[in-house]
Amino acid sequence: MTRPEPGETGAGDSARARLSAHLAAAGYRPVTPPVLQPLEPFLELSGEDIRRRIFVTQDTGGAELCLRPEFTIPVCRLHRAEADGQAADYSYCGPVFRLAADEPDEFFQAGIESIGRTDTPAADAEVLGLALEGLALFGRTDPAVRLGDMGLTVALLDGLAVPPAAKRRTLRALAAGRSLDAVTNGAEGSRPEDPHAGLLAAIQGQDPRGVRAFVEDVLAIAGISAVGGRSAGEIAERFLAKASAQAHGGAGLNAENRALLDRYRAIGGHPDAAARDLRALVADANIRHDALAAALDLFEERIGFIAARGLPIERFRFQGGFARNLDYYTGFIFEVTERDASGEGPTLVGGGRYDGLLGHLGSPVPLPAVGCTFWIARVAGAGR
């Protein structure tokens, strides 16, 4: 049994109705994905924080299911079933379920998902604008807004030719707000010898499909479908990435790349100033990488669309080291919190771009997508 949020039912119903009406009036069609969802997409595509908090069950045939821990993957699955390959805008409102020790593990979220729009910077600005308009319905007119860009971060790592395993570990360290020490070659805290070194040597250069099948067979024989919240396929991918990194001289960051990434993480402040600092970093490091150049151009174009929408961009703050705790984000990300001295208040609304998610879910047509999620009880807190 889950522990739902406490509170006055009437007040909660009113907040949900107001927010849902706002999102629907903006052209986002209300949908209600099933509460029960297949487990595998969340193991493959959600961040570690969500993976370890999923409520898992089985159907009568033994297929693994879960109570939806968030809405983006369920809405994308619904889109695949109803309008695959087409553009569509959706809104939602309902309970999600995440295991928690010291807070409710059943709580309400509302949000939007815009799927298929190709005017990327305009769509990003629209979602951010609707998020702030939704908060304003409850008197929250001056929240703290933090911006980031996973596309820029990934393009920088690629421009620096960071090995795949180190790239993955770096992104996870950023998402968790951790130091990069454990990802740096030769740094204190990095692992000098991998306990799976023999296996990694054996699979270097092997057919990836064969390695995946081998790992899946071993786990199936042991009666295991997931380890530490990771599926057999994901475990195989991690072994393949580590083997590739081992073959190329190390799975971590070298000292030069570590220094550049620390400089990147330190970039922050007004988005216009951050854009200048980002271009200076790339120029100083003499990085020539088409995807990174395109990501910088998109970053600046998005700033223009945000300003053109009339949003108070002078009060927004970009942070190079900012990453959200969901693995499927590929571009623009944002998080809005109550403005206070600490800057560490709980998230009121957060979102971002996830252009690869529909493809991971099996869509034959690549579809860009962006969305955001409101934590309703926080948004409609006491006195609002």
C-alpha positions as CSV (number, residue, x, y, z in Angstrom):
1,M,0.0,0.0,0.0
2,T,1.3,3.5,-0.9
3,R,1.3,6.5,1.4
4,P,-0.6,9.3,-0.4
5,E,0.0,13.0,0.2
6,P,-1.8,14.4,3.2
7,G,-4.0,17.5,2.7
8,E,-7.4,18.8,2.1
9,T,-9.1,16.9,-0.7
10,G,-11.2,19.9,-1.8
11,A,-8.1,22.2,-2.0
12,G,-6.2,19.6,-3.9
13,D,-9.0,19.0,-6.4
14,S,-9.3,22.7,-7.0
15,A,-5.5,23.1,-7.7
16,R,-5.5,20.2,-10.1
17,A,-8.6,21.5,-11.9
18,R,-7.1,25.0,-12.3
19,L,-3.8,23.8,-13.6
20,S,-5.4,21.2,-15.9
21,A,-7.6,23.9,-17.4
22,H,-4.7,26.2,-17.9
23,L,-2.7,23.6,-19.8
24,A,-5.7,22.5,-21.9
25,A,-6.5,26.1,-22.8
26,A,-3.0,26.4,-24.2
27,G,-3.8,23.7,-26.7
28,Y,-2.5,20.6,-24.9
29,R,-5.0,17.8,-25.1
30,P,-5.7,16.1,-21.8
31,V,-4.8,12.4,-21.6
32,T,-4.7,9.8,-18.9
33,P,-2.1,7.0,-19.4
34,P,-2.7,3.8,-17.5
35,V,-1.3,3.6,-14.0
36,L,0.2,0.2,-14.6
37,Q,3.1,0.3,-17.1
38,P,5.6,-2.1,-18.4
39,L,8.7,-2.0,-16.2
40,E,11.5,-2.2,-18.8
41,P,11.3,1.3,-20.3
42,F,11.7,2.9,-16.9
43,L,14.7,0.6,-16.1
44,E,16.3,1.5,-19.4
45,L,15.5,5.2,-19.7
46,S,14.8,6.7,-16.2
47,G,17.6,8.1,-14.0
48,E,19.1,6.2,-11.1
49,D,17.0,8.1,-8.5
50,I,13.7,6.9,-10.1
51,R,14.9,3.4,-10.9
52,R,15.6,2.5,-7.3
53,R,12.2,3.8,-6.2
54,I,9.8,2.0,-8.5
55,F,6.9,-0.1,-7.3
56,V,7.2,-3.4,-9.2
57,T,4.5,-6.1,-9.7
58,Q,3.7,-8.8,-12.3
59,D,0.7,-9.7,-14.3
60,T,-0.8,-13.3,-14.4
61,G,1.6,-14.2,-17.2
62,G,4.7,-13.2,-15.3
63,A,5.4,-10.0,-17.2
64,E,6.9,-7.3,-15.0
65,L,4.9,-4.1,-14.5
66,C,5.2,-1.1,-12.3
67,L,3.1,1.8,-11.0
68,R,4.0,4.7,-13.1
69,P,6.8,6.7,-11.4
70,E,6.4,9.6,-13.8
71,F,4.3,10.7,-16.8
72,T,6.7,11.4,-19.7
73,I,7.3,7.7,-20.7
74,P,3.6,6.8,-20.3
75,V,2.5,9.7,-22.5
76,C,5.1,8.8,-25.1
77,R,3.9,5.2,-25.1
78,L,0.3,6.5,-25.5
79,H,1.5,8.7,-28.4
80,R,3.0,5.7,-30.1
81,A,-0.2,3.8,-29.9
82,E,-2.5,6.7,-31.1
83,A,-0.5,9.0,-33.3
84,D,3.0,7.5,-34.0
85,G,5.0,9.6,-36.3
86,Q,2.8,12.7,-36.0
87,A,3.0,15.9,-34.0
88,A,0.8,16.3,-31.0
89,D,0.6,18.2,-27.7
90,Y,-0.6,16.5,-24.5
91,S,-1.4,17.5,-21.0
92,Y,-1.9,15.2,-18.0
93,C,-2.8,15.3,-14.3
94,G,-2.8,12.3,-11.9
95,P,-0.9,10.4,-9.2
96,V,2.6,9.0,-9.6
97,F,4.3,6.5,-7.3
98,R,7.8,6.4,-6.0
99,L,9.1,4.6,-2.9
100,A,10.3,7.1,-0.3
101,A,11.4,6.8,3.3
102,D,10.4,10.2,4.6
103,E,7.8,11.7,2.3
104,P,4.6,10.5,0.5
105,D,5.3,7.8,-2.1
106,E,2.0,8.6,-3.9
107,F,1.6,12.2,-5.1
108,F,0.0,14.2,-7.8
109,Q,1.7,15.7,-10.9
110,A,0.5,17.7,-13.8
111,G,2.3,18.6,-17.0
112,I,2.6,18.9,-20.7
113,E,4.5,17.0,-23.5
114,S,4.9,18.6,-26.9
115,I,5.9,15.9,-29.4
116,G,7.0,16.4,-33.0
117,R,7.5,20.2,-33.2
118,T,10.6,21.0,-35.3
119,D,10.9,24.7,-34.2
120,T,13.1,23.6,-31.3
121,P,14.0,26.9,-29.6
122,A,10.5,28.3,-29.9
123,A,9.0,25.1,-28.4
124,D,11.5,25.2,-25.6
125,A,10.6,28.8,-24.8
126,E,6.8,28.0,-25.0
127,V,7.1,25.1,-22.4
128,L,9.1,27.3,-20.1
129,G,6.6,30.1,-20.5
130,L,3.6,27.8,-19.8
131,A,5.4,26.5,-16.7
132,L,5.8,30.0,-15.3
133,E,2.3,30.9,-16.2
134,G,1.0,27.9,-14.3
135,L,3.0,28.9,-11.2
136,A,1.6,32.4,-11.5
137,L,-2.0,31.0,-11.1
138,F,-1.0,30.2,-7.5
139,G,0.7,33.6,-6.8
140,R,4.2,32.3,-7.5
141,T,5.3,35.2,-9.7
142,D,9.0,35.4,-8.7
143,P,10.5,31.9,-8.4
144,A,14.1,31.0,-9.0
145,V,14.6,29.6,-12.5
146,R,17.7,27.5,-13.3
147,L,18.6,26.6,-16.9
148,G,20.9,24.0,-18.3
149,D,21.6,22.2,-21.6
150,M,22.3,18.5,-21.8
151,G,22.9,18.8,-25.5
152,L,25.6,21.3,-24.9
153,T,27.1,19.1,-22.2
154,V,27.1,16.0,-24.3
155,A,28.5,17.9,-27.3
156,L,31.4,19.2,-25.2
157,L,32.2,15.7,-24.0
158,D,32.1,14.4,-27.6
159,G,34.3,17.4,-28.7
160,L,36.8,16.4,-26.0
161,A,36.7,12.7,-27.2
162,V,35.9,11.5,-23.7
163,P,35.7,7.7,-23.7
164,P,32.1,6.3,-23.6
165,A,32.3,4.9,-20.1
166,A,33.7,8.1,-18.7
167,K,31.1,10.1,-20.6
168,R,28.3,8.1,-19.0
169,R,29.8,8.3,-15.5
170,T,30.4,12.1,-16.0
171,L,26.8,12.7,-16.9
172,R,25.7,10.7,-13.9
173,A,28.0,12.6,-11.6
174,L,26.6,15.9,-12.9
175,A,23.0,14.7,-12.4
176,A,23.8,13.7,-8.8
177,G,25.8,16.9,-8.1
178,R,29.0,14.8,-7.3
179,S,32.6,15.6,-7.8
180,L,34.3,14.3,-10.9
181,D,37.1,12.7,-8.9
182,A,35.8,9.2,-9.3
183,V,35.8,9.7,-13.1
184,T,39.3,11.1,-13.4
185,N,42.2,8.8,-14.4
186,G,44.7,8.6,-11.5
187,A,42.6,10.7,-9.1
188,E,42.1,9.6,-5.5
189,G,38.8,7.7,-5.5
190,S,39.1,6.3,-9.0
191,R,39.3,2.6,-9.1
192,P,42.8,1.3,-10.0
193,E,41.6,-2.2,-11.1
194,D,38.2,-3.3,-12.4
195,P,36.9,-6.5,-10.7
196,H,35.6,-7.5,-14.1
197,A,38.9,-6.9,-16.0
198,G,39.0,-10.5,-17.3
199,L,35.5,-10.4,-18.7
200,L,36.2,-7.0,-20.2
201,A,39.4,-8.3,-21.9
202,A,37.4,-11.3,-23.3
203,I,34.7,-9.2,-24.9
204,Q,36.8,-6.5,-26.5
205,G,36.1,-6.5,-30.2
206,Q,33.3,-9.0,-29.9
207,D,29.9,-8.7,-31.6
208,P,27.8,-6.5,-29.4
209,R,24.7,-8.5,-30.1
210,G,26.4,-11.7,-28.9
211,V,27.6,-10.0,-25.7
212,R,24.1,-8.8,-25.0
213,A,22.6,-12.2,-25.6
214,F,25.3,-13.8,-23.3
215,V,24.5,-11.4,-20.4
216,E,20.8,-11.9,-20.9
217,D,21.2,-15.7,-20.9
218,V,23.3,-15.7,-17.7
219,L,20.8,-13.5,-15.8
220,A,17.9,-15.6,-17.1
221,I,19.5,-18.8,-15.9
222,A,19.9,-17.2,-12.5
223,G,16.3,-16.0,-12.6
224,I,17.3,-12.4,-12.5
225,S,15.6,-9.8,-14.7
226,A,17.3,-6.6,-13.3
227,V,20.3,-5.8,-11.1
228,G,20.4,-2.6,-9.1
229,G,17.5,-1.3,-11.2
230,R,19.3,-2.0,-14.5
231,S,18.0,-4.4,-17.1
232,A,20.1,-7.2,-18.7
233,G,20.4,-5.1,-21.9
234,E,21.7,-2.1,-20.0
235,I,24.2,-4.2,-18.0
236,A,25.5,-5.6,-21.3
237,E,25.9,-2.0,-22.7
238,R,27.9,-1.0,-19.7
239,F,30.3,-3.9,-20.1
240,L,30.7,-3.1,-23.8
241,A,31.4,0.5,-23.0
242,K,33.9,-0.3,-20.3
243,A,35.7,-2.8,-22.6
244,S,36.0,-0.2,-25.3
245,A,37.4,2.3,-22.9
246,Q,39.9,-0.2,-21.5
247,A,41.1,-0.9,-25.1
248,H,41.7,2.8,-25.6
249,G,43.8,3.5,-22.5
250,G,41.5,4.1,-19.7
251,A,37.9,4.6,-18.7
252,G,38.3,8.0,-17.1
253,L,38.9,11.7,-17.8
254,N,42.4,12.8,-18.4
255,A,43.7,15.8,-16.4
256,E,43.2,18.3,-19.3
257,N,39.6,17.3,-19.9
258,R,38.9,17.3,-16.2
259,A,40.1,20.9,-15.9
260,L,38.0,22.0,-18.9
261,L,34.9,20.3,-17.5
262,D,35.5,21.9,-14.1
263,R,35.6,25.3,-15.9
264,Y,32.4,24.4,-17.8
265,R,30.6,23.5,-14.5
266,A,31.7,26.8,-13.0
267,I,30.0,28.8,-15.8
268,G,26.8,30.4,-14.5
269,G,24.7,33.5,-14.2
270,H,22.8,35.5,-16.8
271,P,22.2,33.3,-19.9
272,D,23.8,36.0,-22.2
273,A,26.9,36.2,-20.1
274,A,27.0,32.4,-19.9
275,A,26.9,32.2,-23.8
276,R,30.0,34.4,-24.0
277,D,31.8,32.4,-21.4
278,L,30.9,29.1,-23.2
279,R,32.3,30.4,-26.5
280,A,35.5,31.6,-24.7
281,L,36.0,28.1,-23.2
282,V,35.6,26.4,-26.6
283,A,38.0,28.9,-28.3
284,D,40.6,28.7,-25.5
285,A,40.6,24.9,-25.7
286,N,40.7,25.0,-29.5
287,I,37.8,22.5,-29.8
288,R,36.6,22.1,-33.4
289,H,33.5,20.0,-33.4
290,D,30.4,20.6,-35.6
291,A,27.9,19.3,-33.0
292,L,29.3,21.6,-30.3
293,A,29.2,24.6,-32.6
294,A,25.6,23.8,-33.4
295,A,24.7,23.4,-29.7
296,L,26.2,26.8,-29.0
297,D,24.2,28.3,-31.8
298,L,21.0,26.7,-30.5
299,F,21.7,27.9,-27.0
300,E,21.9,31.5,-28.1
301,E,18.9,31.1,-30.4
302,R,16.8,29.8,-27.5
303,I,17.8,32.7,-25.3
304,G,16.4,35.0,-28.1
305,F,13.1,33.1,-28.1
306,I,12.8,33.2,-24.4
307,A,13.3,37.0,-24.4
308,A,10.9,37.4,-27.3
309,R,8.2,35.7,-25.3
310,G,8.5,38.4,-22.7
311,L,9.9,36.2,-20.0
312,P,12.2,37.9,-17.4
313,I,15.4,36.3,-18.6
314,E,17.4,38.7,-16.6
315,R,16.2,36.8,-13.5
316,F,17.0,33.4,-14.9
317,R,20.4,31.7,-14.2
318,F,22.3,29.2,-16.4
319,Q,24.4,26.6,-14.7
320,G,26.9,24.6,-16.7
321,G,26.9,21.7,-14.1
322,F,23.1,21.5,-13.9
323,A,21.7,18.1,-14.9
324,R,18.3,16.6,-14.1
325,N,18.0,13.1,-12.7
326,L,16.3,11.5,-15.8
327,D,18.5,9.8,-18.3
328,Y,16.4,10.6,-21.4
329,Y,17.0,14.4,-21.5
330,T,19.0,15.4,-24.6
331,G,18.9,19.3,-24.7
332,F,17.4,22.2,-22.9
333,I,16.5,21.6,-19.2
334,F,15.1,23.8,-16.5
335,E,14.0,23.7,-12.9
336,V,12.0,26.2,-11.0
337,T,12.1,26.4,-7.2
338,E,10.9,28.8,-4.5
339,R,13.3,31.8,-4.4
340,D,15.2,31.7,-1.1
341,A,18.6,32.4,0.3
342,S,19.8,28.8,0.1
343,G,18.6,28.2,-3.5
344,E,18.0,24.6,-2.4
345,G,14.2,24.6,-2.2
346,P,12.2,21.7,-3.6
347,T,11.3,21.7,-7.2
348,L,8.0,23.3,-8.1
349,V,8.2,22.5,-11.8
350,G,10.9,21.0,-14.0
351,G,11.3,19.8,-17.5
352,G,13.3,19.7,-20.7
353,R,13.9,18.2,-24.1
354,Y,14.1,14.5,-24.8
355,D,14.5,14.1,-28.6
356,G,15.6,10.5,-28.5
357,L,12.9,9.0,-26.2
358,L,10.3,8.1,-28.8
359,G,13.0,6.3,-30.8
360,H,14.1,4.4,-27.7
361,L,10.5,3.3,-27.3
362,G,10.4,1.9,-30.8
363,S,9.1,4.8,-33.0
364,P,10.4,4.3,-36.6
365,V,10.2,8.1,-37.1
366,P,12.6,10.3,-35.0
367,L,10.5,12.8,-33.2
368,P,11.7,15.8,-31.2
369,A,9.9,16.4,-27.9
370,V,9.9,18.7,-24.9
371,G,7.8,18.9,-21.8
372,C,7.5,19.8,-18.1
373,T,6.0,18.5,-14.9
374,F,4.4,20.4,-11.9
375,W,4.5,19.0,-8.3
376,I,1.0,20.1,-7.5
377,A,1.1,20.0,-3.7
378,R,4.2,22.1,-3.7
379,V,2.9,24.6,-6.2
380,A,-0.4,25.0,-4.4
381,G,1.1,25.2,-0.9
382,A,-0.4,26.8,2.2
383,G,-1.4,30.3,1.7
384,R,-1.4,30.2,-2.1
